[in-house]
Amino acid sequence: MPPNVIFREGFKPLGDSSDLLLHARDNRSPPSNFISTSSDVEVAQNFAARDEQKGFVYAIRPQKNAIDVNKTLGKNTPFPDELEMAVPGTISNKDILGVTPVNEDGSFVGFSFINFFGG
């Protein structure tokens, strides 16, 4: 979804599976109830540019209900380098601070935009 929609509606999960390990392996199979975030901006840039497409990196407020995937799954974490913080449910538009476009190569491009919808 484009940033103007995310700014108005927030982030919503793809499904309702609450299995954290399945989510960490592949959040689309089955679709999980978690929103994937990372504490590492470079990881976010790489995800934004995956499949060599342009994308976006969002700045969000820390989520109190976020689950540290590495800490929770320990040695079972399939991708520890992602430094994933999985957020169950939604991320409110009020918690989305802004967005920065990312080129196909993962580099930031242009300007960051502040979310004025979030209040």
Order of alpha helices (4+ residues) and beta strands (2+ residues): alpha-alpha-beta-alpha-beta-beta-alpha-beta-beta-beta
